[in-house]
C-alpha cells in the first residue's frame, strides 16, 4: 500500500463511519488541514504516532507482515482494472 492509498483508506473509513474531518482532527488534536493533506496525499509525512492514533480512532491497528513474492489481492485487482 502506498502512502497515498493509505490516506485514501483513512478518508474512506472515516467517511463510512460518519465522522467529519473536523471532528476527527479535533478529537486527535491535529489540524484539519493536516488530516485533509494526509487523506489527499499532499502531506509527505505526518509521523508514525499520528498514523497509529488515526488507525486506533477508526478501530483499526497496524500489524507488521512479511513481504511475500506472491501478488496481493490489491495488485491483482489493479492489474485487471487497467485492462
NORBELWO-V173331 format. One record per residue. PHI is phi in whole degrees, 0 to 359 (* if undefined). Layout:
phi->{PHI/PHI}
This chain:
phi->{*/279/300/294/297/294/299/294/299/300/299/297/293/300/296/293/271/73/254/282/302/297/297/295/299/298/295/267/73/238/286/300/298/294/297/300/297/294/296/269/86/279/270/287/202/244/98/297/299/295/299/297/294/296/299/299/302/267/65/235/221/259/236/298/216/295/289/254/279/277/290/276/301/298/296/296/297/295/297/282/292/286/284}
